[in-house]
Amino acid sequence: MELNGNITLRYYGPELINVESDPVTDDDLEWLPNLKPMMLKIMREAGGVGLAAPQVGVFKNFVLIELRNGTVIDLVNPEITRLYGKETAAMEGCLSIPPAGNQCPVPRTEFIDIEAEGILYERRKWKFTHEDARVVQHELDHLTGTFFIDRVPEKKRRVVLEQFESWKRSMELGGSHAENPGARTVSCR
């Protein structure tokens, strides 16, 4: 794959829904380090705390996450090894389903263990808790084409999608993409 510098945030639609990403292979390690700063820029400009490669049109198992302590980590080929703890609902939104503030409560487990590689490190084990666990679960969902609205009742899903459709219509009528195009991946920060 060749990156041309035109990596942009993709919005909710058929090309992202229920689409499985492919594993990152050794061949991808040539261009993957160049993708990370582009994704980080998009994530920060949009006010997000996580971004998955499919959200920028790269259907590979790669995500960036900014932890609560401010550290940004990259996860290559992440695999969930354990989900545990109590399930609680907290507000979530998604950069791919604007506008900012388009959120609803989503149930997630409070702890997640994963194994993943990184661009600059070997495969290792990670343990995430509370809000970091929520962000990880949200971003890993994108690798299978799952969105936060797939995890909520139909009524809440409809409200989020109606706001998104209204936002899309306003953009088609000349609205500005300069405004923050999406909600923080998790609003309870």
C-alpha positions in Angstrom: 0.0 0.0 0.0 1.2 3.5 -0.7 0.1 6.5 1.3 -0.3 9.7 -0.8 -0.8 12.2 2.1 -4.5 12.5 1.3 -5.6 10.6 4.4 -8.9 12.0 5.6 -11.5 11.1 8.2 -14.3 8.9 6.7 -17.9 9.2 7.8 -20.4 6.6 8.8 -21.6 4.7 5.7 -21.5 1.5 3.7 -17.8 1.5 3.2 -17.2 1.4 7.0 -20.2 -0.6 8.3 -19.5 -4.3 9.0 -16.2 -4.2 7.2 -13.5 -6.5 8.6 -10.0 -5.0 8.6 -7.0 -7.1 7.5 -4.1 -8.0 9.8 -1.0 -5.8 9.5 1.7 -7.9 7.8 5.5 -7.4 7.5 5.0 -5.7 4.1 2.8 -3.0 5.8 5.6 -2.1 8.2 7.2 -0.1 5.5 4.4 2.5 5.2 2.7 2.1 8.6 5.1 4.5 10.4 4.0 7.2 8.0 0.3 6.6 8.7 0.6 7.2 12.4 1.4 11.0 12.3 -1.3 11.5 9.7 -3.9 9.8 11.9 -2.6 11.6 15.0 -3.1 14.9 13.3 -6.6 14.0 12.2 -7.5 12.7 15.7 -6.2 15.8 17.5 -7.7 18.3 15.0 -11.1 16.6 15.5 -10.7 16.6 19.3 -10.6 12.8 19.6 -8.9 10.4 22.0 -8.8 7.5 19.6 -8.8 6.7 15.9 -8.8 3.4 14.0 -7.2 3.0 10.6 -10.5 2.1 8.9 -11.8 5.6 9.8 -9.2 7.0 7.4 -9.8 4.4 4.7 -7.0 2.1 5.6 -8.6 -1.3 6.4 -5.8 -2.7 8.5 -5.8 -3.7 12.2 -4.2 -0.5 13.6 -5.5 2.0 16.1 -4.2 5.0 18.0 -5.3 5.8 21.5 -4.5 8.7 23.8 -4.6 7.4 27.3 -5.9 9.5 30.2 -2.3 10.2 31.2 -1.7 11.8 27.8 0.4 9.0 26.4 -0.5 8.1 22.8 -0.1 4.5 22.0 -0.4 2.6 18.7 -1.7 -0.9 18.6 -1.0 -3.2 15.7 -3.0 -6.4 15.3 -4.7 -6.1 18.7 -6.4 -9.1 20.2 -8.7 -9.1 23.2 -7.6 -11.7 25.7 -10.1 -10.8 28.4 -13.1 -8.5 29.1 -14.1 -8.3 32.7 -15.6 -6.3 35.5 -18.9 -4.6 35.7 -20.6 -3.3 32.6 -21.5 0.4 32.8 -22.9 2.9 30.4 -21.2 6.2 29.6 -21.6 8.8 26.9 -19.8 8.0 23.7 -19.6 9.7 20.3 -17.5 9.0 17.3 -15.4 11.1 15.0 -17.0 9.3 12.1 -20.5 10.2 13.2 -20.5 14.0 13.6 -21.4 16.6 14.7 -19.6 17.3 18.0 -21.8 16.3 20.9 -23.7 13.6 18.9 -23.5 11.0 21.7 -25.5 8.5 23.7 -24.8 6.2 26.6 -23.0 3.0 25.6 -22.5 -0.1 27.9 -18.9 -1.3 28.1 -17.0 -3.5 30.5 -14.7 -1.7 32.9 -11.6 -3.7 32.2 -10.0 -5.1 29.0 -6.7 -7.1 28.5 -5.3 -7.2 25.0 -2.2 -8.4 23.2 -0.8 -6.2 20.5 2.3 -5.2 18.6 3.4 -1.6 18.0 5.2 0.1 15.2 8.4 0.3 17.3 7.9 -2.6 19.7 7.3 -6.4 19.8 4.1 -8.0 20.8 3.1 -7.3 24.4 0.3 -7.5 26.9 -1.8 -4.5 27.9 -4.3 -4.0 30.7 -6.7 -1.1 30.4 -9.2 0.2 33.0 -12.2 2.4 33.1 -12.2 5.2 30.6 -9.0 3.9 28.8 -10.8 0.5 28.6 -13.8 2.2 27.1 -11.7 4.0 24.4 -9.9 0.7 23.5 -13.2 -1.2 23.2 -14.6 1.6 21.0 -11.6 1.7 18.7 -11.3 -2.1 18.4 -14.9 -2.2 17.3 -14.0 -0.2 14.2 -11.7 -3.0 13.1 -14.8 -5.1 12.5 -16.9 -2.3 11.2 -18.9 -2.0 14.4 -20.0 1.5 15.7 -21.0 2.6 19.2 -24.6 2.9 17.9 -24.6 -0.8 17.2 -24.4 -1.3 20.9 -27.4 0.8 22.0 -31.2 0.4 21.7 -32.8 1.3 18.4 -34.4 4.5 19.7 -31.0 5.9 20.7 -29.4 4.8 17.5 -32.1 6.6 15.5 -31.5 9.9 17.4 -27.7 9.7 16.7 -28.3 8.9 13.0 -30.9 11.7 12.6 -28.4 14.2 14.0 -25.7 12.9 11.7 -28.0 13.1 8.7 -28.9 16.7 9.6 -25.2 17.5 9.9 -24.5 15.9 6.5 -27.3 18.0 4.9 -26.0 21.2 6.4 -22.5 20.4 5.0 -24.0 19.8 1.5 -25.7 23.2 1.8 -22.3 24.9 2.4 -21.7 24.3 6.1 -18.1 24.5 7.2 -16.0 21.5 7.8 -13.7 23.8 9.8 -15.8 23.3 12.9 -14.9 20.3 15.0 -16.4 17.6 12.7 -17.0 14.9 15.4 -17.5 14.3 19.0 -14.6 13.1 21.2 -14.5 9.4 21.0 -15.5 9.3 24.7 -17.1 12.4 26.2 -16.7 11.6 29.8 -13.0 12.5 30.0 
